Amino acid sequence: MASSKVKEKQPLRISIGNAKARKNLPLNRVKTTKYTWLTFIPLNFYEQFRRAVYFYFLIITIVSFFVNDTIDPLVSLLPLLFVMIVTALKEGLEDYSRSKSDQIVNSARVTVIRNGKEHCINSEYIIPGDLVIVTSASDVPCDLVLLHSTGSENMCFVNTANLDGETNLKTIYGPSNYAYLSLEHDTNLGNIVCEPSTPDLYTFNGRIEFENASNGAIPLTIENLLLRGVRIKGQGRVIGCAIYTGMSTKLQLNSRYTGNKSASSENYINKFIIALIVGMIVVVFILYLIERQKAANVYPTVYYLGPLPDYNAVLQIFEDFLSFLILFNYMVPISMYMNIELYRVFGALFMKSDLCLYDEETDQPCAVNASNLNEDLGQINILFSDKTGTLTKNQMIFLKCYTGGRNYHLQNTQLYCPSTEERFELGSMDPEILDFFEALALCHTVDILDPNDERSTEKQSEHDSLITTDIIGRYQASSPDEKAILEGCARLGLIFKSIDNNSLHLSRILHEGDVQDLQYERLQVLEFSSERKRMSVIIRDENDVIWLYSKGAETSILPRCNKSPQIEQIDAQITEYAKEGLRTLAVARRTLTESEYETFVGSLNNANIQLMNRKELIAQCYETIEVGLDLLGATALEDALQDNVDKTLIALQEAGLKIWVLTGDKVETAFNIGMACKHIPSSAEVHFLINLTDPMELEGRLKQIETGLSSEAKTLPTALVIDGSTVTALLQHLPKKFANLALQCKAVLCCRLSPLQKSEIVMLIKKSGNHITAAIGDGANDVSMIQEAHIGIGIPGKEGKQAARSADYAIAKFDMLQRLLLVHGHYNTERLAFLVLFYCYKNIIITGCMALFQVYDLFSATSVYNDLYLWLFDIIYISFSFTYLAMSEKHYSENTLLR
């Protein structure tokens, strides 16, 4: 076992072009089906018999074949087979549909280069090491390392909508210092050494090694990897080396089964069924005792019964008891499960076809990925919500900035200073202000599509009066913040025009007709991460001076700046911006000497070729260079609230839901957004737990708040505001006390949280009582929270569709949540309750008649019903009509529920 684990962790070694061996390599065949023609019946029936009720009826049916003819075995067998066949057909059709989809994918034609020649083959026959050609507007068939592109700078743009739902184009680069010559020279291209495939879509560690060790190794990162499912945009064609194929691709590893959630109603139904079974056994035992008494006192006096059997024989006792058990097994309603599944399918259909849950702008109806949770929508009592993109629109506008000791507002093509009521154009700004905006125009990872690309037909920006081309319409940013900042700079006249071979070109419009063209060389990009909370770039200007520009959260930037009075001023202004509900970034820079830069590059290259702990090593390199910064200023971006978000939150709170907002934003920003959207009532008594990490201090603070909550004079609602560091301490030292206190509050706001902390909070509340939790979000950082909650609700947003695809339900806008929970949730809960009670009471009445009939047949376990009638009555006469009634009944109108 130990050796096999070690073997799994060994890096892969793939020969580029597969000039050596082609045997025993995994094919690019995709298989998403659960069954084959041979395994379908045994596997499907095995999975169904794992349900206790099905297994119980199977045992009863088998027993009925060997016990006297109290009731025809078909009465138990036919309903069981009917339910199982319906379920098997449903799953079989779904699996057949998956099989057809697999066949279409596997038979797609692709072009590969083998032995210097191009061959057109089926996608399923690609193996690791093959050189695969992908043309523009085509999907990548497997995970490829980009080696060559006909586009400029050996790079290509890709659309990852099929992978993670993000609509912004991303840039994939060919390995630096790697030259792919031609088809005739595809031998001795080197070997790719990389880690085994993992489900993580955002990390990849590898390197290209050559037989000639003097050439050195070339590092490979996620920026060099074309993932299966992405689509090439804007380039003629690209050539890549296949590394992960078939079920080993990152896309397939993310598509694997992760387990189903079960509705809380199933627990109650199971308890109800167990109570029925216990009640049935009690009735059977009582009737059996009476039957024994009749056998001893009455049967001997009735001569026409003939010779009597030995009722004290063990076999006879066993047979008599089982006869009653078989007679009354009808009390357990097996057909109920079939009709519950039917009701859930129609409940999901009602939600999908509800026009009030359809967004015409995005052509997005309500999506139901887990119909077995329909009834839990009406039982939710705690809702966890993300803020950015969920409560807000995630449409950023660059509104304000602070630099040079002053606060400025961006108004069209000018800067307006409220304190002096002056207006400045770019040509009249102080050098310090120009340096600030120059930093914003350089410190980013925005790409620009070619003018002839299909995306260039998009609607031109309102800034076209300033810019003669549709340059802004061709900005492609992975972050809406960066695009908004560049748009703001362009309005002022500092335009990011192009990037060519790491040369950044800016245009500075100082005055009418006075345009300066600036050129910079981008040496390095220090990528943003949620741990670092900042990103940096290293630039060489026209004077051959090396600059490091950095922007990010003030908690990450300010501690790295040289001490000056300006730090306190900017920190105070950032706090003011946050109180207005604006998103803030701090901006800083420093100069680097040639020796400092060369030392950094050497350390970074060494870290990049490591296969183990590469991420941590790179982060350490970044830490050494991002120090001694000079603070330039801060930006403030507006993120508008979603439509009707305040009315939705008020309606949900009045319906009895407690709402928690879990966000990564700073406290002031999140608090003011919470007040604006009515998450925190204006009359609420707000308690702040900020930067408290000492367990004793935390416990005292919790007791103080709890005392206030338990006071008899308490009339105002209570809100709790906590930051990330305090949450960490609470989860580690006082989780139960924190949960008990927070559950007593009207609203809870947790700020500066990581995705892991979000899921940990949801898990804590799930374990703190019989609460039904729901989580709603729109970004990849919300996926863990959505999957942890009892019910996950996703919104396809600016941050991508990962949340919507990982969720149990998906809606286009936050205000649709009110109808989803209060209307569909209520109807589904009421209808399921009606359905379960109807079947249980129906069967109790029918078996009650059987019990009464035993008085007139000397308790001989004889059925009062015809066997066929009993089966038809259960499956057809009653079930379908009442199931239809349950699916269509509305105890209250929709307007009443939404009131």
Backbone hydrogen bonds, N-H to C=O, Kabsch-Sander energy under -0.5 kcal/mol:
donor,donor_aa,acceptor,acceptor_aa,energy
5,K,1,M,-2.1
6,V,2,A,-2.1
7,K,3,S,-2.2
8,E,4,S,-1.9
9,K,5,K,-1.2
10,Q,7,K,-1.1
12,L,194,C,-3.1
14,I,192,I,-3.0
16,I,14,I,-0.6
16,I,190,G,-2.1
17,G,129,G,-2.3
18,N,15,S,-1.9
25,L,22,R,-0.6
28,N,124,E,-1.4
28,N,126,I,-0.6
40,F,36,T,-1.6
43,L,39,T,-2.2
44,N,40,F,-2.6
45,F,41,I,-2.4
46,Y,42,P,-2.0
47,E,43,L,-2.3
48,Q,44,N,-2.0
49,F,45,F,-2.5
50,R,46,Y,-0.5
50,R,47,E,-0.6
51,R,48,Q,-1.8
55,F,51,R,-2.2
56,Y,52,A,-2.4
57,F,53,V,-2.3
58,L,54,Y,-1.9
59,I,55,F,-2.2
60,I,56,Y,-2.3
61,T,57,F,-2.5
62,I,58,L,-2.3
63,V,59,I,-2.6
64,S,60,I,-2.3
65,F,61,T,-0.8
65,F,62,I,-0.9
66,F,63,V,-1.7
67,V,63,V,-1.1
70,T,68,N,-2.7
75,V,72,D,-2.0
76,S,72,D,-0.5
76,S,73,P,-0.9
77,L,73,P,-2.6
78,L,74,L,-2.9
80,L,76,S,-1.3
81,L,77,L,-3.0
82,F,78,L,-2.8
83,V,79,P,-2.5
84,M,80,L,-2.4
85,I,81,L,-2.9
86,V,82,F,-2.2
87,T,83,V,-2.2
88,A,84,M,-2.7
89,L,85,I,-2.8
90,K,86,V,-2.1
91,E,87,T,-2.4
92,G,88,A,-2.8
93,L,89,L,-2.6
94,E,90,K,-1.9
95,D,91,E,-2.3
96,Y,92,G,-2.4
97,S,93,L,-2.2
98,R,94,E,-1.8
99,S,95,D,-2.1
100,K,96,Y,-2.1
101,S,97,S,-2.0
102,D,98,R,-2.5
103,Q,99,S,-2.1
104,I,100,K,-2.0
105,V,101,S,-2.2
106,N,102,D,-3.0
107,S,103,Q,-1.7
108,A,105,V,-1.1
110,V,121,I,-2.9
111,T,133,I,-0.7
112,V,119,H,-2.8
113,I,131,L,-2.7
114,R,112,V,-0.6
114,R,117,K,-2.7
117,K,114,R,-1.6
119,H,112,V,-3.0
121,I,110,V,-2.6
121,I,119,H,-0.6
123,S,108,A,-2.4
124,E,106,N,-2.1
125,Y,122,N,-1.8
126,I,123,S,-1.6
129,G,242,A,-2.9
130,D,127,I,-2.1
131,L,113,I,-0.9
132,V,130,D,-0.7
132,V,240,G,-3.1
133,I,111,T,-3.0
134,V,132,V,-0.5
134,V,238,V,-2.5
136,S,236,G,-1.7
137,A,232,I,-2.8
138,S,135,T,-1.5
140,V,230,V,-2.7
143,D,244,Y,-1.8
144,L,142,C,-0.5
144,L,226,L,-2.9
145,V,241,C,-2.3
146,L,144,L,-0.6
146,L,224,N,-2.5
147,L,239,I,-2.6
148,H,239,I,-2.0
150,T,237,R,-1.9
154,N,151,G,-1.1
155,M,152,S,-1.2
156,C,172,I,-2.4
157,F,233,K,-0.9
158,V,170,K,-2.7
159,N,231,R,-2.6
160,T,158,V,-0.6
163,L,160,T,-1.3
164,D,160,T,-2.8
165,G,160,T,-1.1
170,K,158,V,-2.5
172,I,156,C,-2.9
173,Y,223,E,-2.7
174,G,154,N,-2.4
178,Y,175,P,-1.4
180,Y,178,Y,-0.6
181,L,179,A,-0.6
185,H,182,S,-1.0
186,D,183,L,-0.9
189,L,16,I,-0.6
191,N,209,E,-3.0
192,I,14,I,-3.2
193,V,191,N,-0.6
193,V,207,R,-3.0
194,C,12,L,-1.9
194,C,192,I,-0.6
195,E,205,N,-1.8
203,T,200,D,-0.6
206,G,220,L,-1.6
207,R,193,V,-2.0
208,I,218,I,-2.5
209,E,191,N,-3.1
209,E,207,R,-0.5
213,A,211,E,-1.0
215,N,212,N,-2.1
216,G,213,A,-1.2
218,I,208,I,-2.0
220,L,206,G,-2.7
224,N,221,T,-2.0
225,L,222,I,-1.2
226,L,144,L,-3.4
226,L,224,N,-0.5
227,L,225,L,-0.7
229,G,140,V,-2.1
230,V,227,L,-1.9
231,R,159,N,-2.1
232,I,138,S,-2.2
233,K,157,F,-2.7
238,V,134,V,-2.6
239,I,148,H,-2.9
240,G,132,V,-2.3
241,C,145,V,-2.2
242,A,130,D,-2.7
242,A,240,G,-0.5
243,I,143,D,-2.6
244,Y,143,D,-1.0
247,M,29,R,-0.5
248,S,245,T,-2.2
249,T,246,G,-1.3
253,L,249,T,-2.3
254,N,250,K,-1.4
255,S,252,Q,-0.9
266,E,263,A,-1.0
267,N,263,A,-0.6
267,N,264,S,-0.7
268,Y,264,S,-1.3
269,I,265,S,-2.9
270,N,266,E,-2.6
271,K,267,N,-2.3
272,F,268,Y,-2.4
273,I,269,I,-2.7
274,I,270,N,-2.5
275,A,271,K,-2.3
276,L,272,F,-2.1
277,I,273,I,-2.6
278,V,274,I,-2.8
279,G,275,A,-2.7
280,M,276,L,-2.8
281,I,277,I,-2.4
282,V,278,V,-2.2
283,V,279,G,-2.4
284,V,280,M,-2.8
285,F,281,I,-2.5
286,I,282,V,-2.4
287,L,283,V,-2.7
288,Y,284,V,-2.3
289,L,285,F,-2.2
290,I,286,I,-2.1
291,E,287,L,-2.6
292,R,288,Y,-2.3
293,Q,289,L,-1.9
294,K,290,I,-2.4
295,A,291,E,-2.4
296,A,292,R,-1.6
297,N,293,Q,-2.0
298,V,294,K,-2.5
299,Y,294,K,-2.3
301,T,298,V,-1.5
302,V,298,V,-0.7
302,V,299,Y,-1.3
303,Y,301,T,-1.0
305,L,302,V,-1.4
306,G,303,Y,-1.8
311,Y,309,P,-1.2
313,A,310,D,-1.6
317,I,313,A,-2.7
318,F,314,V,-2.5
319,E,315,L,-2.4
320,D,316,Q,-2.7
321,F,317,I,-2.2
322,L,318,F,-2.2
323,S,319,E,-1.8
324,F,320,D,-1.5
325,L,321,F,-2.0
326,I,322,L,-2.7
327,L,323,S,-2.0
328,F,324,F,-2.1
329,N,325,L,-0.5
329,N,326,I,-0.7
331,M,328,F,-2.0
332,V,329,N,-1.7
334,I,332,V,-1.4
336,M,333,P,-0.8
337,Y,334,I,-1.1
338,M,334,I,-0.8
339,N,335,S,-2.0
340,I,336,M,-2.2
341,E,337,Y,-2.0
342,L,338,M,-2.0
343,Y,339,N,-2.6
344,R,340,I,-2.2
345,V,341,E,-2.1
346,F,342,L,-2.0
347,G,343,Y,-2.3
348,A,344,R,-2.4
349,L,345,V,-2.0
350,F,346,F,-2.4
351,M,347,G,-1.7
352,K,348,A,-2.4
353,S,349,L,-2.1
354,D,351,M,-0.8
355,L,353,S,-0.6
357,L,354,D,-1.5
358,Y,355,L,-1.3
359,D,364,Q,-2.1
360,E,358,Y,-0.7
363,D,359,D,-1.0
364,Q,359,D,-1.8
367,A,810,A,-2.5
369,N,367,A,-0.6
369,N,808,D,-3.2
370,A,808,D,-1.0
373,L,370,A,-1.9
374,N,371,S,-1.6
376,D,373,L,-1.0
377,L,373,L,-0.7
377,L,374,N,-1.3
378,G,375,E,-0.9
378,G,825,G,-0.7
379,Q,376,D,-1.6
380,I,376,D,-0.5
381,N,772,I,-2.2
382,I,772,I,-1.5
383,L,658,K,-2.7
384,F,774,A,-3.3
385,S,660,W,-2.9
386,D,776,I,-2.0
390,T,387,K,-1.3
391,L,387,K,-1.9
392,T,387,K,-2.0
393,K,640,A,-3.4
396,M,394,N,-0.6
397,I,638,E,-1.2
399,L,397,I,-0.9
399,L,636,A,-1.7
400,K,636,A,-1.9
401,C,408,Y,-2.1
402,Y,634,A,-2.6
403,T,406,R,-1.8
404,G,632,L,-0.6
406,R,403,T,-1.4
408,Y,401,C,-3.3
409,H,416,Y,-2.8
410,L,399,L,-3.1
411,Q,409,H,-0.7
411,Q,414,Q,-2.6
412,N,410,L,-0.5
414,Q,411,Q,-2.1
415,L,424,F,-2.9
416,Y,409,H,-3.0
417,C,422,E,-2.8
421,E,417,C,-1.9
422,E,417,C,-0.8
424,F,415,L,-2.7
426,L,492,L,-0.6
427,G,510,L,-1.1
428,S,425,E,-1.4
429,M,426,L,-1.2
434,L,430,D,-2.2
435,D,431,P,-2.5
436,F,432,E,-1.5
437,F,433,I,-2.2
438,E,434,L,-2.4
439,A,435,D,-2.1
440,L,436,F,-1.7
441,A,437,F,-2.1
442,L,438,E,-1.0
442,L,439,A,-0.5
443,C,439,A,-2.7
444,H,442,L,-1.5
447,D,476,Q,-2.5
449,L,474,R,-2.0
453,D,450,D,-1.9
456,S,453,D,-1.8
457,T,454,E,-1.0
458,E,455,R,-1.6
464,D,461,S,-1.4
465,S,462,E,-0.6
466,L,463,H,-2.3
467,I,463,H,-1.9
471,I,469,T,-0.6
474,R,470,D,-0.7
474,R,471,I,-1.1
475,Y,472,I,-1.6
476,Q,447,D,-3.0
477,A,475,Y,-0.5
483,K,479,S,-1.5
484,A,480,P,-2.1
485,I,481,D,-2.2
486,L,482,E,-2.2
487,E,483,K,-2.2
488,G,484,A,-2.2
489,C,485,I,-2.3
490,A,486,L,-2.3
491,R,487,E,-2.0
492,L,488,G,-1.4
493,G,489,C,-1.1
494,L,489,C,-2.6
495,I,493,G,-0.8
495,I,507,S,-3.0
496,F,494,L,-0.5
497,K,495,I,-0.8
497,K,505,H,-2.6
498,S,505,H,-1.3
500,D,503,S,-2.2
503,S,500,D,-1.2
504,L,502,N,-0.6
504,L,520,Y,-2.9
505,H,498,S,-2.6
506,L,504,L,-0.5
506,L,518,L,-2.4
507,S,495,I,-2.4
508,R,516,Q,-3.3
509,I,493,G,-2.7
509,I,507,S,-0.6
510,L,508,R,-1.0
510,L,514,D,-1.9
511,H,514,D,-1.0
514,D,511,H,-2.2
515,V,513,G,-0.9
516,Q,508,R,-2.7
518,L,506,L,-3.1
518,L,516,Q,-0.5
520,Y,504,L,-2.4
521,E,540,R,-2.6
522,R,502,N,-3.4
522,R,520,Y,-0.6
523,L,521,E,-0.8
523,L,538,I,-2.8
524,Q,538,I,-1.2
526,L,536,S,-3.2
527,E,525,V,-0.9
529,S,534,R,-0.6
533,K,529,S,-3.2
535,M,551,K,-2.5
536,S,526,L,-2.3
537,V,549,Y,-2.3
538,I,524,Q,-2.5
539,I,537,V,-0.5
539,I,547,W,-3.1
540,R,521,E,-2.6
541,D,539,I,-0.5
541,D,545,V,-2.4
544,D,541,D,-1.8
546,I,592,L,-0.6
547,W,539,I,-3.7
547,W,545,V,-0.5
548,L,590,R,-3.0
549,Y,537,V,-2.6
549,Y,547,W,-0.5
550,S,588,A,-2.8
551,K,535,M,-2.4
552,G,586,A,-1.8
553,A,533,K,-2.2
556,S,553,A,-1.5
557,I,553,A,-2.1
558,L,554,E,-1.9
560,R,557,I,-1.7
561,C,558,L,-1.7
562,N,629,L,-3.3
567,I,564,S,-1.4
568,E,564,S,-0.6
569,Q,565,P,-1.6
570,I,566,Q,-2.8
571,D,567,I,-2.6
572,A,568,E,-2.4
573,Q,569,Q,-2.1
574,I,570,I,-2.6
575,T,571,D,-1.8
576,E,572,A,-1.8
577,Y,573,Q,-2.6
578,A,574,I,-2.5
579,K,575,T,-1.9
580,E,576,E,-1.1
580,E,577,Y,-0.7
581,G,578,A,-1.8
582,L,577,Y,-2.0
583,R,637,L,-3.2
585,L,635,T,-1.5
586,A,552,G,-3.1
587,V,633,G,-2.7
588,A,550,S,-2.7
589,R,630,D,-2.0
590,R,548,L,-1.5
592,L,546,I,-2.5
597,Y,593,T,-2.4
598,E,594,E,-2.6
599,T,595,S,-2.4
600,F,596,E,-2.1
601,V,597,Y,-2.7
602,G,598,E,-2.2
603,S,599,T,-2.1
604,L,600,F,-2.7
605,N,601,V,-2.7
606,N,602,G,-1.9
607,A,603,S,-2.0
608,N,604,L,-2.2
609,I,605,N,-1.1
610,Q,607,A,-1.2
617,L,613,N,-2.1
618,I,614,R,-2.6
619,A,615,K,-2.1
620,Q,616,E,-1.9
621,C,617,L,-1.7
622,Y,618,I,-2.3
623,E,619,A,-2.1
624,T,620,Q,-1.3
625,I,621,C,-0.8
625,I,622,Y,-0.8
626,E,622,Y,-2.1
627,V,625,I,-1.7
629,L,560,R,-2.6
630,D,589,R,-3.7
631,L,629,L,-0.6
632,L,587,V,-2.8
633,G,587,V,-1.6
634,A,402,Y,-2.0
635,T,585,L,-2.5
636,A,400,K,-2.4
637,L,583,R,-3.0
638,E,397,I,-2.5
640,A,395,Q,-0.6
642,Q,391,L,-2.9
645,V,642,Q,-1.4
648,T,644,N,-2.0
649,L,645,V,-2.2
650,I,646,D,-2.2
651,A,647,K,-2.3
652,L,648,T,-2.3
653,Q,649,L,-2.4
654,E,650,I,-2.5
655,A,651,A,-1.3
656,G,653,Q,-1.4
657,L,652,L,-2.2
658,K,381,N,-2.3
659,I,657,L,-0.5
659,I,746,K,-0.7
660,W,383,L,-3.2
661,V,748,V,-2.5
662,L,385,S,-2.8
662,L,660,W,-0.6
663,T,661,V,-0.5
663,T,750,C,-2.5
670,A,666,K,-2.4
671,F,667,V,-2.9
672,N,668,E,-2.2
673,I,669,T,-2.1
674,G,670,A,-2.6
675,M,671,F,-2.1
676,A,672,N,-2.3
677,C,673,I,-2.3
678,K,675,M,-1.0
679,H,674,G,-1.5
680,I,674,G,-1.7
684,A,681,P,-1.7
685,E,717,P,-3.1
686,V,684,A,-0.7
687,H,719,A,-2.6
689,L,721,V,-3.1
690,I,688,F,-0.5
693,T,691,N,-0.7
698,L,694,D,-2.5
699,E,695,P,-2.5
700,G,696,M,-2.1
701,R,697,E,-2.1
702,L,698,L,-2.5
703,K,699,E,-2.2
704,Q,700,G,-2.0
705,I,701,R,-2.1
706,E,702,L,-2.6
707,T,703,K,-2.3
708,G,704,Q,-1.6
709,L,705,I,-1.9
710,S,706,E,-1.9
711,S,707,T,-0.5
711,S,708,G,-0.6
714,K,711,S,-1.4
719,A,685,E,-2.3
720,L,747,A,-2.2
721,V,687,H,-2.8
722,I,749,L,-2.8
723,D,689,L,-1.5
727,V,723,D,-2.2
728,T,724,G,-2.3
729,A,725,S,-1.7
730,L,726,T,-2.6
731,L,727,V,-2.8
732,Q,728,T,-1.4
733,H,729,A,-2.7
734,L,729,A,-0.6
734,L,730,L,-1.4
738,F,734,L,-2.2
739,A,735,P,-2.4
740,N,736,K,-2.7
741,L,737,K,-2.2
742,A,738,F,-2.8
743,L,739,A,-2.2
744,Q,741,L,-1.3
745,C,742,A,-1.4
746,K,718,T,-2.3
747,A,718,T,-1.3
748,V,659,I,-1.5
749,L,720,L,-3.2
750,C,661,V,-2.9
751,C,722,I,-3.0
752,R,665,D,-1.9
753,L,663,T,-2.1
758,K,754,S,-1.9
759,S,755,P,-1.8
760,E,756,L,-2.1
761,I,757,Q,-2.2
762,V,758,K,-2.0
763,M,759,S,-2.4
764,L,760,E,-2.2
765,I,761,I,-2.2
766,K,762,V,-2.2
767,K,763,M,-1.7
768,S,765,I,-0.9
769,G,766,K,-0.6
771,H,769,G,-2.0
773,T,771,H,-0.7
774,A,382,I,-2.0
775,A,791,I,-2.1
776,I,384,F,-2.7
777,G,793,I,-1.5
782,D,779,G,-1.7
783,V,780,A,-1.2
786,I,782,D,-2.6
787,Q,783,V,-2.7
788,E,784,S,-1.4
789,A,785,M,-1.7
791,I,773,T,-1.6
793,I,775,A,-3.2
794,G,809,Y,-2.9
795,I,777,G,-1.9
797,G,778,D,-0.6
797,G,795,I,-0.6
797,G,800,G,-1.9
800,G,797,G,-1.7
801,K,164,D,-1.8
802,Q,164,D,-0.7
805,R,801,K,-2.3
806,S,802,Q,-1.7
807,A,803,A,-0.9
808,D,792,G,-1.8
809,Y,792,G,-2.0
810,A,367,A,-2.2
811,I,794,G,-2.1
816,M,813,K,-1.1
817,L,814,F,-2.2
818,Q,815,D,-0.7
819,R,815,D,-0.5
820,L,816,M,-2.3
821,L,817,L,-2.4
822,L,818,Q,-2.4
823,V,819,R,-1.7
824,H,819,R,-1.8
825,G,820,L,-1.2
826,H,821,L,-0.5
827,Y,823,V,-2.6
828,N,824,H,-2.5
829,T,825,G,-2.0
830,E,826,H,-2.6
831,R,827,Y,-2.6
832,L,828,N,-2.1
833,A,829,T,-2.1
834,F,830,E,-2.2
835,L,831,R,-2.4
836,V,832,L,-2.7
837,L,833,A,-2.3
838,F,834,F,-2.5
839,Y,835,L,-2.1
840,C,836,V,-2.2
841,Y,837,L,-2.8
842,K,838,F,-2.7
843,N,839,Y,-2.0
844,I,840,C,-2.1
845,I,841,Y,-2.4
846,I,842,K,-2.2
847,T,843,N,-2.5
848,G,844,I,-1.9
849,C,845,I,-1.9
850,M,846,I,-1.5
851,A,847,T,-2.2
852,L,848,G,-2.2
853,F,849,C,-2.1
854,Q,850,M,-1.0
854,Q,851,A,-0.6
855,V,852,L,-1.4
856,Y,853,F,-1.3
857,D,853,F,-0.6
859,F,854,Q,-2.7
860,S,857,D,-0.7
863,S,70,T,-0.7
870,L,866,N,-2.4
871,W,867,D,-1.7
872,L,868,L,-2.7
873,F,869,Y,-2.8
874,D,870,L,-1.4
875,I,871,W,-2.3
876,I,872,L,-2.7
877,Y,872,L,-2.0
878,I,873,F,-1.6
879,S,873,F,-0.6
880,F,876,I,-0.5
882,F,878,I,-2.3
883,T,879,S,-2.5
884,Y,880,F,-2.3
885,L,881,S,-1.9
886,A,882,F,-2.4
887,M,883,T,-2.1
888,S,884,Y,-1.4
889,E,885,L,-1.6
897,L,893,S,-1.8
898,L,894,E,-1.9
899,R,895,N,-0.7
899,R,896,T,-0.7
